[in-house]
């Protein structure tokens, strides 16, 4: 039998002294130094897959900037967890649950795609966490959101009037709408029709189709067959590739105005259909403030050539910036607490700042700030909708996108 060991008081004290202080105390000071987990659901495959990589890069850029400068809340580092939505609501919900239940995040951001954001929204709110989205369907911010849902994008109802202004600019008065059946698109149609009437035009027909159909020939023939001045194609990348090919094969001459998420998608559309099929297609998209100092700085930080148009990466950047600034302002990483501070750090009045690290320093110094983002000015209304957005209009010519102008 081994002899019993009875340590002396001196040995106990010496042993305790060798242990880290945090291990002994188990006090809130230990928790205070813990990472702050943030989550994003982004697309890396499917119809919206081309946008995911740049959104991820932009979010990681902010996390690195904040952490390299000492973190937030007295030295806590941000830790980013990212899930692939695969442009699929079911997959997006699974990723959201993992972020909430496994990674214990205080924010679930990203959300390129209204169906995915809508499917995840009740789960996030039930967990009392913040949801930040880069999608447009009005329904995302409808209802009681507990003040914890923020849209870093223009609402669908804003896209419709912008499309009508493009129609006027290209001289189209008799117009047909060809639209995918989804919440994001459906909300655009009535505002588009109303604005067309206001501008002296009319919508003679609305043709709806389901996503992922094996063919869109009958819908294309119905929309283009009456020879309207133009067709407003409210489509995503994969279906618009098929639609554009059908239009070209059918020899239809009506002008096309589309969404950039279908007719551009970071160059994927041109790659898929070629310059001859794409030639002459107009497309529009909510745009960052291209001429602003904040956007130009962001482009440089992303390592891209001057003049590069990032349509969604800036939104992801701004989501992480706003979160870090709001947490510092609230002196808390608890979602229910810092959500209220998003309005405090983003909306005027306040000294404008586009650098997250400088913004954190100003907040600690007791200054009132107004964060100006890379994707937008980041002003929010009471529902959490971003306001003061503009739209970039481009046209495909000779295998390239040419800028037409900006519509506010």
N, C-alpha and C positions, 0 to 999 in steps of 0.2 A: 504494500500500500504506500502510495506517495505521501510524504509528509505534508501536513497542512502548512500553508503559507499565510501568515498574518502580517501584512505590511504595517510599518510604523507610520505615524502621522507625518513624519518628515518625508517618507517615501511617497505617500499619497499626494502631498502638496507638490513635490517635485514632478510627479507624473502629470498632475493637472496643469502645471505651468508649461509643460511641453506641448499641450494640445492647443490648436488654434482657438482664439477667443470666440469666434462665431460658433464653433462646435460646442463650446461650454455653455454659452449664453442662450442660444436658440431664441433670440429676441427678434423683434421686428427689424432690427438692424440687418440681420441676415437676409430677410425677405426684401429689404430695401435695395440690396445690391443685385437682386435677381433680374434676369433679362425680362424685357417687356415683349411678349409674343404678339405678333401681328400676322394676319393671314390674308391671302389674296386668291381668288378663283379666276384664273386666266385661261384663254383658249390657246392651245398649241397644235390643235388639229381640227378638222372639220371646216365648215364654211368661213369661220372667223379666225382660223388658226394663224393666218399671216400676221396678225396684230399682237399675238401673245409674247413673242420674244422681246420686242422693243418695250412693251409694257413692263415685263419682268426686269429688263435691264434698267429702266428708269426708276423703278421702285427700289432696286438694290443699290442704285447710285445714291439715293437719299439716305438709306439706312447706313451706308458706309460713311457718308459725310457727317451724319449725326454721331455715329459711334466713334469716328476718328477724332471728333471734337469733344469727346467725354461723355456722350450719351445725354439722357434727360433725367430729371428728378434726382439730382444728386449723384449721378454716375451710373445709372442703370442703362444698359445697352438694349437697343432694339434688336429683336430676332424675327426674321421674316420667314414664314412658311407659305409655300405656293402649291396649289393644286390645279391640275389641268381639267377644265370643264369639257374638253373635247367638243365644244359647241353643242352640248347635249344637256337638257335640264336634269335628267336623272343622274347623270355623272356629276353634274355641278352640285346637286344636293348631297351626294355621297361625299364629295370633297369638302363641302361646307361642314357636314357633321364631323368629319375627321378633324378639321381645324378647330372646331368648338370643343369636341369631347376629348381629343387626344392632345392637341397642341395648346388648348386652353387660351385661345387668342381673345383679345379685347376688341379687335376689328376684323371684319371680313370684308375686304375691298375687292377692287378689280371689276368683275362682272361686266364683261363685254357680252351683251346679249340679254334682251329683256326677258325672254322666257326663263332663262337660268336665274336671273335676279329675282323674278317673281316667285319662282319655286322655292328659292332659298330664304326669301324674306321672312316668312312666319317662323322658321326655325331659328333664325338669328334673333328676332325680336323676342321669342319665347325664352331665349337664353340671356336676354337683357344685354346684348352686345350691339355694337354699331355696325351698320351696313353702309358702305360707300360704293356707288355704282358708276359705270361709264356706259350706261345704256339710256334709251330715250322714252320707252313706253310710259305714258302718263300714270298708269296704274301703279308704278313702282313707288310713287310718293303719295298716292291716294290713301285715304283712311287714317286711322290712328297709328302713327308710327313711333309714338313715344318720344318724338324729337330725336330719333336715333338713326334716321335714314337720310343720306345726303347724295344728291345726284351731281356728278362732275361731267355734265353733258347737257346738250339742249334737249328739251322735251320734244316728243314726237309732234305735238301740235304746233311747234315752231318750225319744223321741217317743211310742212305743207305750204305755208305762205311763202317761204323762201323759194320753193320749187315753182310756184306761180309767178314769182318775179323773174325767174330765169326764162319761163315761157314767154313772158311779155318782151324780154330783152331780145329773144330770137324770133319774135314776130309770130308766135303760135297762138291762135285764138280758139280754134276748134281742137280740143284735146281729149284723149282717152287715157284712162288710168289702168295699168296692168300691174297687179299687186299680189304679193305673197300673203297668204292668210296667217298673220301673227299679230300679237298685241302692239308691237312696235310700229308696224306698217299701218294697221287699221286706223290708228289714232291720227295719222297724217291726212287721211283722205278728205274728210269733211272740211277741215281748215283750208286745204288746197282748193277745193271746189268753191268755197266762199271767197277766197282771195282772187281766184280766176274771174268770178263774176264782178268783183269790185274793180278789177283791172280791165274789164270789157271783154273777157273771154268766156268760154263755157266748157264744161266737161260733159261730153255727149254720152259717155259710157264708162262703166267701171267693170273690169274683168278681174275676177279673183282666181287664184290657184293655190294649191297646197304645196308645201315644201317637199322636196325629194320625190317629185313625180318622175316616172320613167320618161315622159315626154311632155313638152309644152306646146306642141304644134297647134293643137286646136285653139288654145288660148291666144297664141300669137296671131293666128289667122283671124280670130274674132276681133282682137284689139286693133290690128293693122289693116284689116280687110276693108274697112270703111274709108280708108285713105285720109285719116285726120292730119292736121298740121304737125302734130307731135304726139308722142306717147310718153307718159310719165311712168317709168318702170321702177317700181318699188320692190327691189329684189336684193338678195344677198349673192355672194360670189358664185356659188355652184349653180344655182338656178339661172342666174343672169348669163353665165357662159353658154348654157344651152339655149336660152331665149335669143341672145344675140346671133348665134349661129343660125337659128331658125329664121330670124328676120333677114339675114343675109341670103340664105338659100331661097327664101321666098321672093326676093327682089323688091321688098317693100321700101318705099321712099320717104315715109314719114320720119321726121326728126325724132331723136331719142334723147330724153333727159332722164338720167338715172341717179341713183345714190352712189357715192364714191365707194362705199363698202361693197358694191357689186361691180362697178365699172373701173375700179382701180385696185383696191385691196393690196396696197404696197407693190403694185406691178404684176400681181398674179393674174389679173384679168387679161392683160395684154399678152402675157406668156401663154395663156390658155387658148386664146382665139386668134392671135396674130393681128398685125396692123391693119390689114384690109377689112376685116370684120369690125374692128373697133373704131375705124376712122369716122370722125364726125360726131361721136357720142359725147354729149355734155353730161357732166356729173357734179354733184354738190355734196358737201359734208360740213358739219360744224367744224370750225377751224380754230386753231390757237391764234393768239395775237401775233401774227407773223413778223410785224415790224417792231414789236416791243423789245426792250432791252432784256426782259426776263426770258422771253422765248429764244432770242439769239444766244443768250448765255447757256440755256438748256441744250440747244443744238450742239454747241461747242463741247459741253460736258459729256454729251452722248458720243462724242468722237465723230460726228457727221459733218459733211461739207456745209458751209454756210448756205442758207436758203432751203435746206431740207425740210419737208413738211411732215411732221409727226402728228398724225390726227388723234391718236389715242395714248401714246406714250406719255405725253404731258399730263394727261388726266391721272394716270397711275402715279406719276411723280408728285402731283399736287395732293393726292389722297394721303400719301405717307407724310408729306410736309405738314398738312393741316392737322393730322393726327398727333404728330410729335409736338407741334406748337400748342395744340389744345390741351394735351396732357400736362405740359409744363405750366400753362396758364392756370389750369385747375389744381395743380399740385397733386395730381392723382392719375393713376393708370386704370382706374375703375371706369368702365364704359359709361355707366349711368351718370357719372360725375363729369367726365371730360367732354361728353357729347355737347353739353351746354356751352362749353368754351369754344366750340368750332365757330359759332357766330361772333364771339368776342375777338378772335384772332383773324378772321377772314373779312368780316363786314366793316365798312367805315363807321365812325371816324377812326383815325389812327395813322401813325407814320407808316407809309408804304415801305414794304421790304419784300424782296424776291429771293433772298438767301435764307435758307432754313436755319443755318448755324447762327447767323447774325440775328435772326428773329428770336431764337431761343435766348441769346444774350440780352436782347432788349427786354424781353418778358421778365427775365430774372432781375433786371435793373428797374423794374416797375413801370416800364413804358407801355403805352397803348399802341399796338401794331395793327396794320391792315395788310395781310399777306396777299401778294400778287403772284399768281402761279404761272407755270409754263404753258398750261393748257387753256387757261382763262384767267380773268381777274378774280375769280373765286368769291363772288358775292352771292349770298343765298337768301331766298325768301323764307317766310315762316315755315313752309312745308319742307324745306331742305332742297328746293330746286335751285339750280344755278341760273343766274340771270345775266343779261348783257352778253349773250353769245353772238358770234357772227358766223357766216357760212362762206366757204371757199368754193368758187365755181371754176371748173376746168373743162377743157375739151380735148379729145384725143385727135392729134394730127401727126401724120407721118410717123406713127409708132411711138409717139411721146405724148405725155400730158402737158398741155399748155395752160397757164393760168389765164382765166378770163377776167376775174375780179372777185371782190368780196361783197357779200350782201349782208346787211345788218337787219 
